[in-house]
Amino acid sequence: MKLHQAVSPAIHQFAKIIDENNISIPAIADKSGVDYSTIHTWFRKNSPTLINFESVLQAIGYELVIREIDADD
C-alpha cells in the first residue's frame, strides 16, 4: 500500500498490519463502523480521530496503548 510521506508512524504501522494479514479496508470498515472513505484517506493525507482509530484497531484485534517514553530510546 502506498502511503503519503507525511502520514503518522501509527498509520504506517496500521498499514503494515493490514497488508501482512491481508485484511481489506472494506472488511475493516464493515466491522468497525468507520466509513471506508474515512479509513482510506488516512493513508493519503488526513489523520484519524482517536475514536475512529481505536474502533478500527479493535476491529482487527489490536488496541492503542499509551506508555511512558524510555529515557534510553
Phi, psi and omega in degrees: 000131181274128181245146173293144184297338185269358181290155186291158176302329179296321178289323174301316180293319177301314179299319179297317180297313183288328176293312183295330182258007178052048179260129182274150177298318177302322178294319178295316180299316181298315183286326185271337185083005177265130185302141179308312184296327177297311180297315183301323181291340179298330183279347183251313187205322188271141174273144180286154168287156182299316182296320178292318180295317178297319179297317180293316178299316179298323180297334179255010175088025179235166175222155178271132182235137175255128179224157179291142178286128178287132181300337181275352181286000000 
